[in-house]
Amino acid sequence: SQQGEEDPQALSIQEGENATMNCSYKTSINNLQWYRQNSGRGLVHLILIRSNEREKHSGRLRVTLDTSKKSSSLLITASRAADTASYFCATAPVTGANSKLTFGKGITLSVRP
Amino acid sequence: GAVVSQHPSWVICKSGTSVKIECRSLDFQATTMFWYRQFPKQSLMLMATSNEGSKATYEQGVEKDKFLINHASLTLSTLTVTSAHPEDSSFYICSARDLGREGEKLFFGSGTQLSVL
């Protein structure tokens, strides 16, 4: 079963608006990561938040992590048409130096110009 | 960040033929690479973990004789889809970690779209 479950599955917003995407997971994690995928391309790492962190920022991205609720959110502020892509959360288990990431199903974000 | 090159970007082949996909780490050494399969609008499904100099570790339900993985050097892993059939048509992506820096995140190739006729 999926470790990470994002919601909503699809999100359509107007350029300039903020986009909030959520991810829930089931087991304890070492860190949680968000990736972006443009159609027909590989994934690009966006941001990583560790289990002992609650919030992290990178440019227009803001990630929160609530380990008690086993959930994370990704906020993209002042969205642009170029932000249109699929976004995936991925969780890293507690143990294992080279452990496998488990990806969620992804959220399709459409930003209308 | 580290660069992973995947080739080819797309391939069309006849049913019954074999297709080889290459994944190279261009500016770092990757002792481990990961191979994924992705169906349209779905998540990545991990197929196998490729280990340099040893046998790959396959996920449950993935046929190792169907999807041959070779990781002969620290910068190259290959996935060969043997005797491909239309149901093998999919998007295949590789990834690797640069353990020398930013070791926790994955760097992905650009993917290979396989279409089997």
Interface residues (C-beta under 8 A of the other chain):
Chain A: Q2 N30 N31 Q33 Y35 G40 R41 G42 L43 V44 H45 L48 S86 F88 A90 A92 N98 K100 L101 T102 F103 G104 K105 G106 T108
Chain B: G1 V4 Q6 T31 T32 F34 K41 Q42 S43 L44 L46 T49 F91 I93 S95 R97 L99 E104 K105 L106 F107 F108 G109 S110 G111 Q113
